[in-house]
């Protein structure tokens, strides 16, 4: 059966086989039952095409991954060239490949602060779980095995492995998998809930910082291994920015109490905020950073936990002290070649700087959506943005979740040729760094039409300005 087909019976068989032989990641059974599977066949730049030949503007870069756009010849060429030489050999015990070494060195040049030593894995979830393992063994190597607790934050997401879920502070992801890893304790998020007013400067941020300090002292600093957090929480909570002084205060707490700081930049790294890494906006740097998603451009799975020499040297000081972690495909040879090519594209076309400039344009244009009913809040940075839908902005009245207004907006956009991500009534956009002004205008126009159509459909046309 060909990949692209005009044969209706072949298409029907593919749709049937998709439902019969697979369970999608975070499957949407309601959509599958009523609309059937969406089958995509090719991509070009910021667009993808489905099995029926329809074109869709991809406003979430697949899943925050395809940041240099679909179908980059440079990356395909790099993969093919490496394939002709050595397709794969594991980074096991004392064995390396040339793309792996070159990528590690390139990361050392790009990473902020003192981060320069990489441990390669396959996914962001795996990177976060590895970072937790690194932190625990680091303290054990220093004669402090009692430092095993990990402080995470409510409302943050750190992956779907058992360790990643254990550090995730969103109940929906944790349900059904208890008991999770012991030693995980949770501090409050640095902002209020999704539908609460934005905090005044110096209030919620300082309160949350004080809560972290109180938690450390209650649990006992000598028992805390690490704090794991996303400098900008991800799409599940709509990219809320940290209050002024909060990240600096967390760094100071870690230094005071000998706690390692882990930043999860799986979603926010590699230019999406208008800097290479989100933490650079606040000049606060961790002891370990996890990276993935856009790191590879979406071509082949790869992620990493990158640490400072101070941390890494605990595992290199003598035989018997090696980091006890690894996997068959971590640092896959072809993935490293693809990632080097992806980073080269980002540098050559100055896509980080472009994301910063486009972010200013997006901010101004998205704030015009306040003219629309249902638009309750707009927030973001660079090419990471969220539109929070509300029944009434002034009173902060929530929409009835049973209406699934955000889902309706997403479906309207798909019907009109645009892929939009939503998390409940939070609409999130994170297009590829290569998106053009014209494509941004198309995206904004469809967003405005979709929100207006939703207000009419649900009878929610009251002005919320």
C-alpha positions as CSV (number, residue, x, y, z in Angstrom):
1,X,0.0,0.0,0.0
2,X,1.5,3.4,-1.0
3,X,2.0,6.2,1.5
4,X,0.0,8.7,-0.6
5,X,-3.1,7.3,-2.1
6,X,-6.2,8.4,-3.9
7,X,-7.8,5.0,-3.4
8,X,-10.7,5.4,-0.9
9,X,-10.7,1.8,0.1
10,X,-7.0,2.0,1.0
11,X,-7.7,5.1,3.1
12,X,-10.5,3.4,4.9
13,X,-8.3,0.4,5.6
14,X,-5.5,2.6,7.0
15,X,-8.0,4.3,9.3
16,X,-9.4,1.0,10.4
17,X,-5.9,-0.4,11.1
18,X,-4.9,2.7,13.1
19,X,-7.8,2.1,15.4
20,X,-7.4,-1.6,15.6
21,X,-3.7,-2.0,16.1
22,X,-2.6,1.0,18.1
23,X,-3.3,3.2,21.2
24,X,-2.1,6.7,20.6
25,X,-0.1,8.6,23.2
26,X,-2.7,10.4,25.4
27,X,-5.4,9.1,23.2
28,X,-8.5,11.2,22.7
29,X,-11.1,8.5,22.6
30,X,-14.0,11.0,22.1
31,X,-12.4,12.4,19.0
32,X,-11.4,9.0,17.6
33,X,-14.9,7.7,18.0
34,X,-16.7,10.6,16.5
35,X,-14.2,11.8,13.8
36,X,-11.8,8.9,13.3
37,X,-8.0,9.1,13.1
38,X,-6.1,12.0,11.5
39,X,-3.4,10.5,9.2
40,X,-0.6,12.8,8.1
41,X,1.6,12.0,5.1
42,X,4.0,14.8,4.5
43,X,5.3,18.2,5.7
44,X,6.9,21.3,4.2
45,X,8.0,24.2,6.3
46,X,5.3,25.2,8.7
47,X,2.7,23.0,7.0
48,X,1.7,19.4,7.0
49,X,-0.6,17.4,4.7
50,X,-3.1,14.7,5.5
51,X,-4.0,11.5,3.7
52,X,-6.7,13.3,1.7
53,X,-4.2,16.0,0.5
54,X,-5.5,18.8,2.8
55,X,-2.9,21.3,4.0
56,X,-2.7,22.5,7.6
57,X,-0.7,25.3,9.2
58,X,1.2,23.7,12.1
59,X,1.2,26.2,14.9
60,X,2.7,23.9,17.6
61,X,5.7,22.7,15.6
62,X,4.4,19.1,15.8
63,X,4.8,18.9,19.6
64,X,7.3,21.7,20.2
65,X,9.8,19.7,18.3
66,X,10.0,20.6,14.6
67,X,11.4,24.1,15.3
68,X,13.3,24.4,12.0
69,X,10.2,23.3,10.0
70,X,9.3,20.1,8.2
71,X,11.3,18.5,5.5
72,X,14.7,20.2,5.9
73,X,17.1,18.9,3.2
74,X,20.1,19.7,5.3
75,X,19.0,17.4,8.1
76,X,18.1,14.6,5.7
77,X,21.4,14.9,4.0
78,X,23.3,14.7,7.4
79,X,21.3,11.6,8.3
80,X,21.9,9.9,4.9
81,X,25.7,10.7,5.0
82,X,26.1,9.3,8.5
83,X,23.9,6.2,7.5
84,X,26.5,5.4,4.8
85,X,29.3,5.4,7.3
86,X,28.0,4.0,10.6
87,X,24.3,3.9,11.4
88,X,24.6,3.1,15.1
89,X,26.9,2.0,17.8
90,X,26.0,2.5,21.5
91,X,27.7,4.9,23.8
92,X,28.5,2.1,26.2
93,X,31.3,1.8,28.8
94,X,34.2,3.2,26.8
95,X,32.8,3.6,23.3
96,X,31.9,6.8,21.4
97,X,31.0,7.8,17.9
98,X,32.2,11.0,16.1
99,X,28.8,12.7,15.9
100,X,28.2,12.0,19.6
101,X,31.5,13.7,20.5
102,X,30.9,16.6,18.2
103,X,27.4,17.2,19.6
104,X,28.6,17.0,23.2
105,X,31.3,19.6,22.4
106,X,28.8,21.8,20.5
107,X,26.4,21.7,23.5
108,X,29.3,22.8,25.8
109,X,29.6,25.9,23.6
110,X,25.9,26.7,23.6
111,X,24.8,25.9,27.2
112,X,24.5,28.7,29.7
113,X,26.5,29.0,32.9
114,X,29.0,26.2,33.6
115,X,26.8,23.5,32.0
116,X,29.1,21.5,29.7
117,X,29.0,17.7,30.3
118,X,26.2,15.8,28.6
119,X,24.5,12.4,29.3
120,X,22.4,11.5,26.3
121,X,19.0,9.7,26.4
122,X,16.0,9.3,24.2
123,X,13.3,11.7,25.4
124,X,12.6,14.6,27.7
125,X,10.9,12.3,30.2
126,X,14.0,10.1,30.3
127,X,16.2,13.2,30.7
128,X,14.3,14.3,33.7
129,X,14.3,10.9,35.3
130,X,18.1,10.7,34.7
131,X,18.6,14.2,36.2
132,X,16.9,12.9,39.4
133,X,19.2,9.9,39.4
134,X,22.2,12.1,38.9
135,X,21.3,14.3,41.8
136,X,20.7,11.4,44.1
137,X,24.0,9.6,43.2
138,X,25.9,12.9,43.3
139,X,25.1,13.2,47.0
140,X,25.8,9.5,47.7
141,X,29.2,9.9,46.1
142,X,29.9,12.8,48.5
143,X,29.0,10.7,51.5
144,X,25.4,12.0,51.9
145,X,23.1,9.2,50.8
146,X,20.4,10.6,53.1
147,X,20.0,13.4,50.6
148,X,17.3,11.7,48.5
149,X,14.3,14.0,48.5
150,X,13.4,15.9,45.4
151,X,11.4,19.2,45.6
152,X,9.1,19.7,42.6
153,X,6.3,22.2,42.0
154,X,2.6,21.9,41.8
155,X,1.2,22.4,38.3
156,X,4.5,21.5,36.6
157,X,5.0,18.6,34.1
158,X,8.2,16.6,34.0
159,X,7.4,13.5,31.8
160,X,5.7,10.2,31.7
161,X,8.2,7.7,33.0
162,X,7.6,6.7,36.5
163,X,10.2,9.1,37.8
164,X,8.9,11.9,35.5
165,X,5.4,11.4,36.7
166,X,6.5,11.3,40.3
167,X,8.0,14.7,39.9
168,X,4.9,16.0,38.0
169,X,2.6,18.2,40.0
170,X,-0.5,17.8,37.9
171,X,-2.9,15.2,39.4
172,X,-4.3,14.0,36.1
173,X,-1.0,12.6,35.0
174,X,-0.4,10.9,38.4
175,X,-3.8,9.2,38.6
176,X,-3.8,5.4,38.2
177,X,0.0,5.1,38.8
178,X,0.3,5.4,42.6
179,X,2.3,4.6,44.6
180,X,4.9,6.7,42.8
181,X,8.6,7.2,43.8
182,X,9.1,8.0,47.4
183,X,10.9,11.2,48.4
184,X,9.0,13.6,46.1
185,X,7.7,16.7,47.8
186,X,5.9,19.6,46.3
187,X,6.2,23.3,46.6
188,X,3.5,25.7,45.3
189,X,3.7,27.1,41.8
190,X,5.2,30.6,41.5
191,X,1.9,31.9,40.3
192,X,-1.7,31.6,41.2
193,X,-4.1,29.1,39.6
194,X,-4.8,29.2,35.9
195,X,-7.8,31.5,36.2
196,X,-6.7,33.7,39.1
197,X,-5.6,37.3,38.5
198,X,-2.0,37.9,37.6
199,X,-0.1,38.6,40.8
200,X,1.2,42.0,41.7
201,X,5.0,42.4,41.4
202,X,6.7,41.1,44.6
203,X,3.7,39.3,46.0
204,X,3.0,35.7,44.7
205,X,6.7,35.3,43.7
206,X,8.0,36.1,47.1
207,X,5.3,34.1,48.8
208,X,6.1,31.1,46.7
209,X,9.8,31.5,47.4
210,X,9.2,31.7,51.1
211,X,7.1,28.5,50.8
212,X,10.0,26.7,49.2
213,X,12.4,27.9,52.0
214,X,9.9,26.8,54.6
215,X,9.5,23.4,52.9
216,X,13.3,22.9,52.9
217,X,13.6,23.7,56.5
218,X,10.6,21.6,57.5
219,X,11.9,18.5,55.7
220,X,15.5,19.2,56.7
221,X,18.0,20.6,54.3
222,X,20.3,17.7,54.9
223,X,17.7,15.4,53.3
224,X,17.1,17.4,50.1
225,X,18.9,16.2,47.0
226,X,17.6,18.6,44.3
227,X,14.9,21.0,43.2
228,X,13.5,20.3,39.8
229,X,11.5,23.0,38.0
230,X,10.7,24.5,34.6
231,X,11.8,28.1,34.5
232,X,8.7,28.7,32.4
233,X,6.1,26.0,33.0
234,X,5.0,24.3,29.9
235,X,1.9,24.2,27.7
236,X,-0.2,22.3,30.3
237,X,-0.4,25.6,32.2
238,X,0.1,28.0,29.4
239,X,3.7,29.3,29.8
240,X,3.3,31.5,32.9
241,X,6.5,33.6,33.4
242,X,8.3,33.5,36.7
243,X,7.8,36.6,39.0
244,X,10.8,38.9,39.2
245,X,13.4,37.7,41.7
246,X,11.9,34.2,42.0
247,X,14.4,32.2,40.1
248,X,17.3,34.1,41.6
249,X,15.9,33.4,45.0
250,X,15.6,29.6,44.2
251,X,19.3,29.6,43.1
252,X,20.3,31.3,46.3
253,X,18.4,28.7,48.4
254,X,20.0,25.8,46.6
255,X,23.5,27.4,47.1
256,X,22.8,28.0,50.8
257,X,21.6,24.5,51.6
258,X,23.8,22.5,49.2
259,X,20.9,21.4,47.0
260,X,21.3,20.8,43.3
261,X,19.1,22.9,41.0
262,X,17.6,21.1,37.9
263,X,16.0,23.2,35.2
264,X,13.7,21.3,32.8
265,X,14.0,23.2,29.5
266,X,12.7,20.3,27.3
267,X,9.9,22.6,26.0
268,X,11.6,26.0,26.3
269,X,15.1,25.4,25.1
270,X,16.7,26.0,21.7
271,X,15.4,29.4,20.8
272,X,11.7,29.2,21.5
273,X,11.7,32.0,24.0
274,X,13.9,34.4,22.0
275,X,17.1,33.2,23.7
276,X,18.8,29.8,23.4
277,X,17.5,28.9,26.8
278,X,14.7,30.4,28.9
279,X,16.8,30.8,32.0
280,X,19.0,33.3,30.2
281,X,16.2,35.8,30.4
282,X,16.9,36.0,34.1
283,X,20.6,35.1,34.2
284,X,20.0,32.2,36.5
285,X,21.7,28.9,35.7
286,X,21.2,25.4,37.1
287,X,23.5,22.6,38.1
288,X,21.7,20.2,35.6
289,X,19.6,21.1,32.6
290,X,17.4,18.7,30.7
291,X,16.8,19.3,27.0
292,X,14.9,17.5,24.3
293,X,12.0,18.2,21.8
294,X,13.3,21.0,19.5
295,X,16.9,20.0,20.3
296,X,16.7,17.5,17.4
297,X,14.3,19.3,15.2
298,X,11.9,16.4,15.6
299,X,13.9,14.2,13.2
300,X,15.1,11.4,15.4
301,X,14.5,11.0,19.2
302,X,17.3,12.4,21.4
303,X,17.5,14.3,24.7
304,X,20.1,15.0,27.3
305,X,20.8,15.8,30.9
306,X,23.6,18.4,30.8
307,X,25.5,19.1,34.0
308,X,28.3,21.2,35.3
309,X,31.8,19.8,35.7
310,X,31.4,20.0,39.5
311,X,28.5,17.5,39.3
312,X,30.1,15.4,36.5
313,X,33.4,15.0,38.2
314,X,31.9,13.0,41.0
315,X,31.3,10.3,38.5
316,X,34.8,10.5,36.9
317,X,37.0,10.7,40.0
318,X,37.9,7.0,40.2
319,X,36.8,3.5,39.2
320,X,33.7,2.4,41.0
321,X,32.1,5.9,41.1
322,X,30.6,5.9,37.6
323,X,27.1,7.1,37.0
324,X,24.9,4.0,37.2
325,X,22.5,4.8,34.3
326,X,22.3,4.1,30.6
327,X,20.2,2.8,27.8
328,X,20.8,1.1,24.4
329,X,20.0,4.0,22.2
330,X,21.0,7.0,24.2
331,X,23.1,9.2,22.0
332,X,22.1,7.4,18.9
333,X,24.6,8.0,16.1
334,X,22.0,9.1,13.5
335,X,20.2,11.3,16.0
336,X,23.4,13.1,16.9
337,X,24.1,13.8,13.2
338,X,20.6,15.1,12.7
339,X,20.8,17.3,15.8
340,X,24.1,18.8,14.7
341,X,22.5,19.7,11.4
342,X,19.4,21.2,13.2
343,X,21.6,23.4,15.5
344,X,23.5,24.5,12.4
345,X,20.3,25.7,10.8
346,X,19.4,27.6,13.9
347,X,22.7,29.4,13.9
348,X,23.0,29.9,10.2
349,X,19.6,31.6,9.8
350,X,19.8,33.4,13.2
351,X,16.5,31.8,14.3
352,X,16.9,32.6,18.0
353,X,17.1,36.3,17.1
354,X,14.2,35.9,14.7
355,X,12.1,34.3,17.5
356,X,12.8,37.2,19.7
357,X,11.7,39.7,17.1
358,X,8.7,37.7,16.0
359,X,7.7,37.5,19.7
360,X,7.4,41.2,20.0
361,X,5.1,41.2,17.0
362,X,3.1,38.3,18.3
363,X,2.7,40.0,21.7
364,X,1.2,43.1,20.2
365,X,-1.1,41.2,17.8
366,X,-2.3,38.7,20.4
367,X,-3.2,41.4,22.9
368,X,-5.6,42.7,20.2
369,X,-7.6,39.5,20.9
370,X,-8.8,41.2,24.1
371,X,-11.3,42.8,21.8
372,X,-12.8,39.4,21.3
373,X,-15.3,37.8,23.7
374,X,-13.9,34.9,25.7
375,X,-10.3,36.1,25.7
376,X,-9.3,36.3,29.4
377,X,-5.6,36.4,29.4
378,X,-2.6,36.4,26.9
379,X,0.9,35.5,28.1
380,X,4.1,34.2,26.7
381,X,7.6,35.1,25.4
382,X,9.3,34.7,22.1
383,X,7.4,32.1,20.1
384,X,5.7,30.5,23.2
385,X,2.2,31.9,23.8
386,X,-1.1,31.0,25.5
387,X,-4.6,32.5,25.2
388,X,-6.7,31.7,28.3
389,X,-10.4,31.6,27.5
390,X,-12.8,32.8,30.1
391,X,-16.5,33.5,30.4
392,X,-15.8,36.9,31.7
393,X,-12.4,38.6,32.0
394,X,-13.3,41.3,34.5
395,X,-14.7,38.9,37.1
396,X,-12.3,36.1,36.1
397,X,-15.3,33.8,35.7
398,X,-14.4,30.4,34.3
399,X,-16.0,28.7,31.4
400,X,-18.0,25.6,32.2
401,X,-15.4,22.8,31.5
402,X,-18.3,20.6,30.3
403,X,-18.7,22.9,27.3
404,X,-15.1,22.2,26.2
405,X,-14.9,25.6,24.5
406,X,-11.2,25.2,24.0
407,X,-11.7,21.9,22.3
408,X,-14.3,23.4,20.1
409,X,-11.9,26.2,19.0
410,X,-9.2,23.6,18.3
411,X,-11.6,21.6,16.1
412,X,-12.8,24.7,14.3
413,X,-9.2,25.6,13.5
414,X,-8.5,22.1,12.2
415,X,-11.6,22.2,10.0
416,X,-10.3,25.5,8.6
417,X,-6.7,24.3,7.9
418,X,-4.8,25.0,11.1
419,X,-3.5,22.7,13.8
420,X,-3.9,24.3,17.2
421,X,-3.0,22.8,20.6
422,X,-5.3,23.3,23.6
423,X,-5.2,22.3,27.2
424,X,-8.7,22.6,28.4
425,X,-9.6,26.3,27.8
426,X,-6.0,27.3,27.4
427,X,-5.0,27.7,23.7
428,X,-1.3,27.3,23.2
429,X,0.8,28.3,20.2
430,X,4.5,27.5,19.6
431,X,5.2,27.6,15.9
432,X,8.5,26.7,14.3
433,X,11.2,29.3,14.5
434,X,11.1,29.6,10.7
435,X,7.5,30.9,10.6
436,X,7.1,34.0,8.4
437,X,5.1,37.2,9.1
438,X,2.6,36.1,6.5
439,X,2.1,32.8,8.2
440,X,1.8,34.5,11.6
441,X,-0.9,36.7,10.2
442,X,-2.8,33.7,8.8
443,X,-2.6,32.1,12.3
444,X,-3.8,35.2,14.1
445,X,-6.7,35.6,11.7
446,X,-7.9,32.1,12.1
447,X,-7.5,32.4,15.9
448,X,-9.7,35.5,16.0
449,X,-12.3,33.9,13.7
450,X,-12.3,30.7,15.8
451,X,-12.8,32.5,19.2
452,X,-15.5,34.7,17.7
453,X,-17.2,31.6,16.3
454,X,-17.0,29.8,19.6
455,X,-18.6,32.8,21.4
456,X,-21.5,32.7,18.9
457,X,-21.8,28.9,19.1
458,X,-22.0,28.9,22.9
459,X,-24.0,32.1,23.2
460,X,-21.2,33.9,25.1
461,X,-21.0,37.1,23.1
462,X,-20.9,39.4,26.1
463,X,-18.0,41.9,25.8
464,X,-15.3,41.0,28.3
465,X,-13.0,44.0,27.9
